[in-house]
Amino acid sequence: MPDRADRLGSSAAGCAIIEQDIMAPPTPSFDIPSAPPVIIIGMHRSGTSFLAKVLHQCGLFMGTDVQGNHESMVFMLINNGILINCNATWNRPFAAYLALQNPAMVDSLAQYAYTSLETAAENYLGSSSQHGIRRLADLDRPWGWKDPRNTFTLPVWRRIFPEIRVIHILRHGVDVANSIYQRDTLPYLNRTNGPHFPAINVVRGKSGLFHARPPLSLEQAFMLWEEYVEMATVRVKELGDNAIQIKYEDFLEAPRESLKSILAFCRLDDTEIPTDLEHRVDISRAYSYRQDEELQAFAEHWNDILSRFLY
């Protein structure tokens, strides 16, 4: 795996080309709902889907076009478009960070995202559009969306929604890395009976879309976790009171208390917490790496990185 300096050089070159292709005049303003969206950021396999489902049940509208991982198809596709224009992907996100340092690039992509939302809003709104609400600007209820890609595309969404509210959910890096390894890499190992993979790996996701999901080693998945968490931590600090950060493990240990504070942040203070919440929580998923000696050794090896994020 190339080190960070190598990635910086190659990503910067790619971003320069893309910037020249899509640069457009800055957009002065957008017609948006009076209530700012609440979005969930964080590394893939960190509990973002579970949190999104619970918040949706509690009254935070997350779209009628959500997939099995509770991501709105509309916002997922727009986020993919933003990453592509930055010469980035979900598992190669660093180029997006570099590209979105340029305010003109952010303005251009914000115009793209806003136009795309205007076109596809009815897909997100679903039955609301049947009651006369066909534009996000007319939405009159707490709303938002979940997508780990938000972690890197957030500058674009902040350009459209200046008062956006962000929830970062953080999970132990070894558990995340192992989850990605189990999901993406082991199936290839089992199919090929060895450590060799085809150069191009394209799979059909639950949404029916084809996308690249190259198998990552445990170490590569852990490094990807580091990139996401480092970026999310920066975003939370930038947003101040408009962002909160929670640990997945803390939520599992005290779900009712954790959800109460999250609902207050979402301005859903009066919402009744689901009575079956504790039954939906699997406490064994917290620090599950401790049940495996090899994963414990892996965690000890990368303790310096883990400790930076209070693990």
C-alpha positions, 0 to 999 in steps of 0.5 A: 500500500502506498504511503500517505505522501505517495497518495498525496502526490497522485491524488493532487495530480488527478484532482487538478485535471478534474477541476479544469473539466468541471469548474463553473461560476460560484453559485450565490445561494440555494432554496433550502428547507427552513430546518437544516438536515441532520446527516450521519458520517463515519467509516463504513461498518461503524454502526451508521446503518443501525443508527439511521434506522433507529433515528428514522423510527424516532421521526427523523425522515431519512428518505423513502428510497433507502436501501438495505443499509438505510442509505437514500439512493438519491443522496448516495448517487450524488455523493458518488458523483461528487467523489468521481468528479474529485477523482476519488471513490469510497475506498480511495477518498483522499483525493476528495479532501484535496479537491475540496480545499478549492472553494471554486471546486466546492461551489461547482460541485454544490451546483451539481448536487443541488441541481441533482436534488431538484431533479430527483427530490420526489424519489427521496420524498416519496409519499410526501410528494403525493401531498404537495411536497415535491421540493426539499425546500418545502419539507416541514419535518426533521430530515436528513440522510446517512452515508459514510461518503458524507465524511469527505463530501461534507464541504459540498453539503455545507455549501448548500445547507450552511446550518447542517447538523452532523452526527459522527459515529465511531467504532473501534478500528480493528472491529471495522477493519475485520468487518470489511475484511470478512465482507469483501476479502474472504469471499474472494479467498474462498472462491479462488482458494488462494491469495490472488485476486483478479485485477478488476473486481466489480460486484452488484450491490444490494441496490442493484448497482454495479461498483468496484469492491476490491478486496482489502487486507486487514491492514489496508482496511484499518488504514482506510478506517484511519483516514475516515476517522481522522477526516470525521474528527476534523469535520466535527471540530469545524462544526462546533455545536452543530456536530456531535461524536458518539462511540458505537460501543458507548451506544451499545452499552447504554442505548437509551441514554445515548439515544436520548442525547442524540434525539435532543441534538436532532431537535426531537426531544419529545420523541418517545424512545422505542420500547424494544431498543435494548432488544435490538442492540447486540452488545457482543458487537462492542470490542468483538476483536477481543475474542480473537487472539490474532486480532488482539495482537493486530490491535496491539501492533497498531495501538499508537493509531488507535490511541489517537482516537481514544481506543 
